Amino acid sequence: MCDKNLCVVFLCNKPYFNKFMYTCQQLIAHGKYKGNICLVIGDDLYNSPLLNCEFIQQNNIIIKYFQNIPFSQEFTTIQKNDETPTSLVYEAVSIS
């Protein structure tokens, strides 16, 4: 499958990097995907040698870096308790 209008986007941090690699390999090999692939990373993978691997280079995976978003302790606690008041979601998005 190769559609110039499509791009598969993965989001991962260092602990999930191997899962990204596995899933991406499956997408290409078994899913026969030939379109664009983008990997969005945060601070822990920025300038990491993991990103220089042969698989990423051979498949022209586009790396996009975004700084980690700082969340308040209140927001983190609510997320762990599975509560999501709208005001806190807006607060998290508004931090820049």
C-alpha positions as CSV (number, residue, x, y, z in Angstrom):
1,M,0.0,0.0,0.0
2,C,1.5,3.3,-1.1
3,D,-0.6,6.4,-0.9
4,K,1.2,9.8,-0.9
5,N,-1.7,11.3,1.1
6,L,-1.1,8.9,4.0
7,C,1.4,8.9,6.8
8,V,1.5,6.5,9.7
9,V,2.5,8.2,12.9
10,F,4.0,6.5,15.9
11,L,4.6,8.1,19.2
12,C,7.0,6.6,21.7
13,N,9.5,7.2,24.4
14,K,12.6,5.2,25.2
15,P,10.9,2.4,27.2
16,Y,8.6,1.7,24.2
17,F,11.2,2.0,21.4
18,N,11.5,-1.7,20.9
19,K,7.7,-2.0,20.6
20,F,7.7,0.8,18.0
21,M,10.4,-1.1,16.0
22,Y,8.5,-4.4,16.1
23,T,5.2,-2.8,15.1
24,C,6.7,-0.8,12.3
25,Q,8.5,-3.9,11.0
26,Q,5.2,-5.8,11.0
27,L,3.5,-2.9,9.2
28,I,6.1,-2.9,6.4
29,A,6.6,-6.7,6.1
30,H,3.2,-8.1,6.6
31,G,1.0,-5.1,6.0
32,K,3.0,-4.3,2.9
33,Y,2.9,-0.6,3.8
34,K,5.2,1.6,1.6
35,G,4.0,5.0,2.5
36,N,5.5,7.7,4.8
37,I,6.2,6.8,8.4
38,C,6.8,9.4,11.2
39,L,8.1,8.8,14.7
40,V,7.3,11.4,17.3
41,I,9.8,11.5,20.1
42,G,10.3,13.4,23.4
43,D,13.2,14.4,25.5
44,D,14.4,10.9,26.3
45,L,15.1,10.0,22.7
46,Y,16.3,13.3,21.5
47,N,19.8,12.8,19.9
48,S,19.7,9.1,21.0
49,P,21.9,6.7,19.1
50,L,18.8,4.4,18.9
51,L,17.5,6.7,16.1
52,N,20.5,6.0,13.9
53,C,19.7,2.4,13.4
54,E,19.7,0.8,10.0
55,F,16.0,0.1,10.0
56,I,15.1,3.8,10.5
57,Q,17.6,4.9,7.9
58,Q,16.5,2.3,5.2
59,N,12.8,3.1,5.6
60,N,13.3,6.9,5.6
61,I,11.3,7.2,8.9
62,I,10.7,10.9,9.6
63,I,11.7,11.8,13.2
64,K,9.9,14.7,14.8
65,Y,10.9,15.9,18.2
66,F,8.7,17.7,20.7
67,Q,9.7,18.6,24.2
68,N,8.0,16.8,27.0
69,I,4.9,18.5,28.3
70,P,5.1,19.3,32.0
71,F,1.9,18.3,33.8
72,S,0.9,19.5,37.2
73,Q,0.8,17.0,40.1
74,E,-3.0,17.5,40.3
75,F,-3.4,16.6,36.6
76,T,-1.2,13.5,37.0
77,T,-3.1,12.3,40.1
78,I,-6.4,12.7,38.3
79,Q,-5.2,10.7,35.3
80,K,-4.0,7.9,37.5
81,N,-7.5,7.8,39.1
82,D,-9.1,7.9,35.7
83,E,-11.0,11.2,36.4
84,T,-10.9,13.9,33.7
85,P,-12.4,17.3,34.5
86,T,-12.5,19.5,31.4
87,S,-10.7,22.4,33.1
88,L,-7.6,20.3,33.8
89,V,-7.5,19.0,30.2
90,Y,-7.6,22.6,29.0
91,E,-4.9,23.6,31.6
92,A,-2.6,20.8,30.3
93,V,-3.0,21.8,26.7
94,S,-2.5,25.5,27.5
95,I,0.9,25.0,29.1
96,S,3.6,26.1,26.7
